[in-house]
Amino acid sequence: MTVAPALADRRRTTLLRVATATWLLLISAVVLIDHVALSDLAEQAETRAPGAQVAVLEGRLAELAEQVELVRRQPAAVTQARYDTEHQAVTQRLADIELALGERLVAGDLRSLQDRLAHLEARQAQRPISQAAPRPSAPETPRSKPAGPSFQVLGVELRADERFLSIRPYGASALPQVRLLRVGEEEDGWRLESIEDGSATFHRAGEHLRITVPAHQGGSR
């Protein structure tokens, strides 16, 4: 009777030991697997970290390259002396262009308009005066004397063996406002009749005006 309970206790103890050993083996296996997994993750992190840093550095290098390119494309600073020289050159070129356009205008349309005006004046002078009934004469009002020219004579310039009179409006100081007149051209209604030594003659509305020309003369270009 006492043998059976002892055998049962022994079997129970053996089963407990086997279960405990099995549980320990399972725990050890799980711990080992977790350790291996953590090691793999650590290796992957170490492998990816330099790649991410390299990508960040490459991005910063690209930004720096763009900034350097923008700085390189910016125009260089211009000194005051260079600005004055280039401004004077551009102003002189504008004056030459204006002179060339004026010469083309005079040689073409303006000359033909002057011829037509002279023809009309001649026809008007030849038209007979109609005999109308005499009207009581109205008191004559004094005719106002035409005002003088609104420009200033600067001098005489010789270009391509042709004499020009340089003029400029009163109060003007810019070089592009200077104009060169040849004989036959008009300015503000005053037509240049002749250029003589020390003077120039203008005509407007039946009035002749002689203006003294300064002694300075521009050279040919």
Secondary structure by P-SEA (a helix, b strand, c coil): caaaaaaaaaaaaaaaaaaaaaaaaaaaaaaaaaaaaaaaaaaaaaaaaaaaaaaaaaaaaaaaaaaaaaaaaccccccaaaaaaaaaaaaaaaaaaaaaaaaaaaacaaaaaaaaaaaaaaaaaaccccccccccccccccccccccccccccbbbbcccbbbbbbbcccccccccbbbbcccccccccccccccccbbbbbcccbbbbbbbcccccccc
